């Protein structure tokens, strides 16, 4: 069995396409909330992109270990704050949102 090359751009595109297809299926089937699925997919794509950028900077020889770990922690805190505010203030169905965020895992497979 040969390993395939990992292409982060392909993973991000596939995540977006799967999120749109799941949102359409949710809307057509009347199960769940399509916009919440789209929002979850969007959050997954943005988070994946930010992790990719941060890890690529962390892997450079000039990266200061203490500074980068604080940047990663700050990114996590901002993500959690955005999610908390979004789930409390916006009309987002939590289960549909989780379906949208799971599209990243499907795209990786």
N, C-alpha and C positions, 0 to 999 in steps of 0.2 A: 504494500500500500504506500503510495507516495503522498506526501503532504502538499497541499496547495498553498500558494503564496497568499498571505493575508493582505488585503487591500482595504484600508480604512474608509476610503471614499466609497467603495462598493457597499460596504456595510452600512454607511450612513444613507446612501441612496435606497438600498433595499429596505431599511427601517422605515423611511418615509413612504415608500410604495406600499409596504405591508400595512402601515398605520392607516393610509387612505383606504385601502381595500377593506380593512376591518371596520373602519368607520362607515363605509358604504354598506357593508353587510349588516352592521348594527342598525343603520337607518332603514334599510329595506326590510329587514326581518323584524323590526320593532322591538328589538331586545337591546337594552342598554342605551347609552347616550353617545351618538356619533361625535359631537364636538368634544366631549370628554376624552374619547379615544384619540382624536386628533391632537388634543392638547398633551396627552400623555406621550404620544409618539414624538411630538415636537420637543418636549422636555428631554426625552431620551436622546434625540439627535444632538441637541445643544450640549447636554452633559457629556456625551461621547466625544464631541468635538473639543470641548474644554479639557477633558482628561487627556486626549491625544496631544494637544498643544502643551499641556503642563508636563507630561511624561517626556515628550521630545526635548523640552528645555532642561528637564532634570537629567537627561542622559548626556548632555554636553559636558565636556571636561571643565568648562569655566563656571558651571553652576555651583552656587554656594548652597551647601546642604541645608543649613538652618533657615535660610531665606525661602527656599523652595518648599520646604515642609510647611512653613507658615502660609504660603500662597495656596497650597493644596487644602489646608485646613480652612482658610478663608473661603475658598470656592465651595467647600462642603457646607459651611455655615450659610452662605448666601443661597445655595440651592435649597437647603432645608427651610430657610425663611421664605423664599419665593413659593415653595410648595405649601407651607402652612398658611400663608396669606391667601394663596389661590384657592385652596380647598375650603377655607372659611368664608371668603368674600365672594367668590365667583360661583355660579350655579354648575358645579362640576360633580358628577357622579363618581365617587371614589373607586368603585369596582371597574367602571369603564376606563377611568384614568389608569388603573393598574394594567388593564388589558393593553392600553396604548403603550405604556412603558415596557411591557413584555415583548413588544415588537423588536426591540434591540436584540434580545436573546434569540429570537427566531431568525433574525438577519445574520447573526454570527454563525448559526448552524448552516 
